[in-house]
Amino acid sequence: MREQVVRVLVLVGSTLFALSVMAIMTGAYWAMPVLAGAFAQMALVIQTQFWVRARQLLAELRTRVRRETARASGQKTSGMTTPRQSQRKAWGAAAVGAVLWGADVAFSLTGWHGAAWAGVAGLWLLVVVVQLRSHGSLRRRIRSIARPSQSVAESRSEDAQLAGTEPSAIGIGIEDSRSPGEPDVGRTPAAGQGSSGNVGKTSRLRRRPPQRPSDGGNLRDYDEVVRKILESGVFSMEAYRSRLVASGADSPNDGELISHFLSNATDDSVVPVDYSKFADGVTIGSLKETVRAAENDHAEMARRYEPLIGASDVPTSSPELDNAVEEFSRSGEAPLVSVVLPTWNRAPLLPAAVASVQRQSYASWELLIVDDGSLDDTESVVTSMAARDERIRYIQLPHRGVSHARNQGLLEARGEFVAFLDSDKEWDPEFLRTMVAVLVTQGHDVAFAACEVTIGGETVLRAVAPTAESLKIGNSVDQTAIVASRHAITAAGAFDESLRRAVDYDLVVKLSSVADMYQVPFIGLRYSEADSDPNRISEFESKAWNFYVADRQAWMEFESSAAPQLGQDVATVILDNVGSAGQAQSIMDGILDDDLPFSTEFIIIPRSHDVVLRAQCRALEFSVAEVRVLNVGYRGDRPSYINEALRQARGDRTLILDVGTEPTLHDGGLQELNQALEDAAVVHPVVLGRTLVVEDAGVVYPRNGHDPVSLLTRMPADSLGPDQTISVPGAPFPLMARTRDLHDVRGLSTQLAGLWADVDLSQKLAERTNKPVRTVAALKVRTERPGWAGRSNRHPDDVRTFREMWPTPPVGTDQALAAVDVDAVYSGYTAQSFPGDPTRWTEAHWMPASTIVTEPPRAMRWAIRTGAPASRDAANWGDYHYANSLADALRRAGQYVHVDFQENALRGTTGFEDVVVNLRGLRDVPIPGDATSILWIISHPEEISAKELEKYDLRYAASMSWARTAAEQWGLAVEPLLQCTDAHRFFPPNEQIPALADQALMVGNSRRQYRPAAWHAAHAGVPLSIWGKDWESQVPEEVIAGETLPNEELARYYSSAKWVLNDHWPQMRDEGFISNRIFDVLAAGGRLVTDDVVGLEEVFGDQLAVFASPRELLQILDRDPEEFYPRQVREELSAMVREQHSFDARARRLVDDVRRVRAARQTEQMVTHDD
Amino acid sequence: MTVEIRGEGRCCEDHGERMPVRSEGNRRHRKRGHQVSLLVVMAHFDIHQELRPHTLRALTNYSAEAERVVVVSTSGIDSFEGELPTNVEVVKRNNFGYDFYSYKWGLDVAGDLGQYSQILICNDTFVGPTVPLAEIIDSSQARAVDVMGMTYSHHHGGHVQSFFMLVNGYVAGSKAFRRFWKDLEPVSDRMAVIQRYEVGFSRAMAAAGFSLGSYFQPTEEEEALARRRYRWLTTHRLDLKNPNKVIAEVQKFNLDGKSWNPAAAYADRVLDADRLPLLKFDTLRFDPYALGAESLLEACISRAPEQFRDVKNFLESTAENYPVRPGEVNIPVTREELRKQRVGYLMDDATVAGSSGEVNYA
């Protein structure tokens, strides 16, 4: 095509040239401007075509560069960056040229030769202008490609900002969106530790493909960085002025001093510094060395992260690999490979996963499908497969978590090699052959293939071998891409069943410690991460477990080496989250100015990996104090950074400060803080806010709640006496503790990405040392903003993790309140109710002590939450009537009770109640921060999640089977508490309704749905009366007796009818939620016919008329009711139901349980530390 | 209210107690080292309340292999042309919910489904099976999948056709199978039954993790033929709203997929060594693909008289009760046209070669 265009252009050019010659020869001068214009127009077209093509190529190049860069930084780009508009503009010039040439022709033909030549000149001018503009445009475009794009630069600075506060996905490598090695097998409430909490979805992070840390480690302009270092506090104006005065030079303004100094400075120039703070002889050259060192640090960190980022190039098979496969195939060897596939309730996905194993070109395998207690048809599906393929083995276990399942699979494995597969993944057909060939022929123990993962429509290739350094940060190997010898697996040890997530990471770390991880250049599996099953580990458990695995490994290495020598007269100050060196220096000055009886070493943890910030911080190493700067990574997991600093600490006590809060130490007091540590586990100053009122004086806990609440928030700064020291249950940063104790508790809990990690640390220290957490009023720290471990919506997963770590809050609240002579009134809701909205979390208001009674004397205040709306429609809600009956029963039990409509779940006075009961139908409700919370699931069990259950103090389900199953599957205690009847309304009446004596009765609404009992009775011609709404489309009209039956008449109707029909919605029936109508009918002495709801026999034995099918229903209705319900049986059933299954019985149970729980908390509160 | 008619003409009121059923025929109780027991549930409806010979043959065939055969009749059977085998029980129910509700009713009668190693669910809308049932239930196809239809339709996302479905014991004992039948609602609309239950059954079983397949395995050539036949249908089926147009002129059909009805498109495979060992009455009655069903029936009678000899009478005696359904009217075609296009029944190479040519049905 291009050649044809060239040919045409050459032809046109030649023709024009020939015509010009002819015009000259023939004297046809009128034609000259036309031909000259034609030449110009042709040049214009060629020129436009050239530039447009060049722009296209550059745009493609820029798009590719942007995509790669954006991919590396986790952004999405789409489409080309070549605007069509730009093309139109380019051709616009050619169009203008064509018009000019047309005019030119017209002028020539009409004899306006002057105008014609002017047109020619205009045309050539146009050519020149287009040439110049296009040239400039292209140069700009080339430059824009060469330098990082604006958006990426912005994202880089955003990354840097985020890094200070948020664990981004950067560098988590394979754990970026889910744990690849962790299958669908669900959580591991295994150890029976209740899992919990509403994990606010970090969907923004979860859906991002692996990110490449933004480049930026290469600084072109050292002088500029040096200037920034000088500006950050190294440069002393006074010292420089003195120098200028001494030399007799004029002194410029303050703002120009640094520029003045730098204008004449060389590398050997000594920087004027405050010699009380900095060492002598800091030169520009030494600062440049610092910058270079910072660059190297950055490069080193980038190198460590590199394997975690993924790859963009598809691994190409090597001759070595081909030879290995060929040699292995020739050898005829076929060692057995055991494939361990754990699964939990994912039967629909299994066939594809199993088929991918059966499709393997390598046939010597056994597939061990380990069923982790599935409730679906996994057993049937797998045993059927196993019957057809004897290489498949089915191992059934009670639900104990994926790691336990894998461990059991390994115990059963007989193969020489072991591989792991998940039920939602499929291998390439050549996977096993290739991997085994490499392992056998090349003598490796562990090999892994690449895998291709589609996340959010983008494909990420995980094909980079981990390094020892990268494994200290995260995992880059997909567990399902590993094939290892069984002895290597055995040597690495079993799967850690205590890990909730990142089990694959842990395995890879262990495997790499016993064998080389050999990477096979081959894509072994492809999968999509589109699955959003809420029970998937990656959906359910916190991503911070990856940090925990890395940190735990680091602690193990630390503990396996000789314990560090801790200087007895040295204190370590960890300045964390340092956003500017000046800030750090100011704090260092404040501490050093205090006349301390010990020396101080400072460990600075920059807020981000930003290389300029790092250079500035490293310049502080010129300080007279001992300063070290930690090299931080890309993902901002601050607890891990602090733990690294703790491992480096060499003082025998350590003070941890979050510099991000911009703390200012007031009035000395560090010495007092240090002294208070003598008989405390950890000490904490009083933290003031910007307006100098108390931000916190430690934390306390609501008497019946679980969330830490800052003590004395918003109280005047002198609420504590100037020298007062009080014991508190816990405290946030700043914290000072003995370094050895900090090592013993392994520092901050890295399962927490941020929230309350400091409070947890203080509580761990107190628990470990059996000494109190103390707040020391002698030291006050003013802060400008909350710290990264404080309340925020950045780490909603931490809410649940913290609750799991501290199911019972530590003691000491009452003592703390007494010490400051205040009482607390709590409001708001538990953090688990709104994990992503800290503004709704529990808060405290402070009252002078003894103005409120801490525990209501007897009667408690109950709020029963219902889903019923605050309107007349509430009467149509069964739950509402149920709630009122329960309320009446509770009142009879001496309690104060209020029934809340749906809209009032968030009423501001909700802190008033002692007990909140959520009668769970279709809606969840938030839980007040200081109430005993009860969840009673009476319907719609399918709406319930483990996370919701975890929020409550007491959990009940109106089904025995569901309660058992929930406990087994989720590891949470759920008590069966069946629905019940109002014994004051339902009892055998004295009078009967004769008209019903030969009729079946159905009371209830149809909701225009098929209800088998009424439908079949009606269509079979059974004499029937139906009371309820929306039956018209379901049954013949003649059987519909009316819409509503007065409540007070119900018992008589139930008692009088020949049969009373009942059925359940299928899910309720299968889950064993026995409807209250069963209790009502039996209490009234009625003759009940009901469907076979699960668990009925457990309650009533075989005394009831139960149908399992329409046929059985009709058979029962055809019989004499007295066969099932002679008078004596009815009387016994009625008495039993009214005694054991009445609202009064349920109310007694609830009151007893609540008192027990509250008493237990009271007892715990009364336990005090020996101060 | 519910009446059961058991083998040997015994009738009894059904009060839920199950009469002991013991097979004395050629039933297999032990095979391949494990317990094998087959339950057959058959939906029956005869407008004249008769037990037709083809139905009796099918029941005899089933009973020879089955532990228990439950026939659920929505019409009743007032006359007997032959004695029912002893392990066949007939249950009558009111006529609603089509054959699927009869399936449910029969499975409810059977009780604990998990005790069976195979369950055959079928109706009486076809002639056959023309081979002993053992050949079907012991076939490699039956062993290869969990749910096997006689045919597998790719229409509606793929499903086994519900006139003949065999499930293995793993499916029979599964929660998904139990739940599907337990919550089946009586539906009175034929298309709703197809969508919710015929297609729904396959979907439910696949969603539970079970594999689906069919006894009849068409070759590539047969699929190509079926595609041609389907195209033929679209150019010969009159549109319901525009009777002067064929449906191909009114709507667009995906002729690249496998949207045909295999029971109709492969109907003549009944004469290809019984590879598809049954023939639907719908095919014979309506010739839905306009492929020469009449000739096919003649050929069947000629080649397999013991199976087909009564079929013509049955079709004729019930013809007035089965008018052509609206929207299923085809342009009349001649045999010459069919021969020219080589789409008609028994006109492709395989069946021509496998038969004695067209002379058998011409």
Interface residues (C-beta under 8 A of the other chain):
Chain A: A347 P348 L349 L350 P351 D376 D377 T378 S380 V381 T383 S384 A387 R388 Y1010 W1015 H1019 A1020 P1066 D1070 A1108 S1109 P1110 R1111 E1112 L1114 Q1115 L1117 D1118 R1119
Chain B: M1 T2 D14 H15 G16 V91 R93 N94 F96 K104 W105 D108 V109 R143 A144 D146 N168 Y170 V171 G173 S174 K175 A176 R179 K182 D183 E185 P186 A206 A207 A208 G209 F210 S211
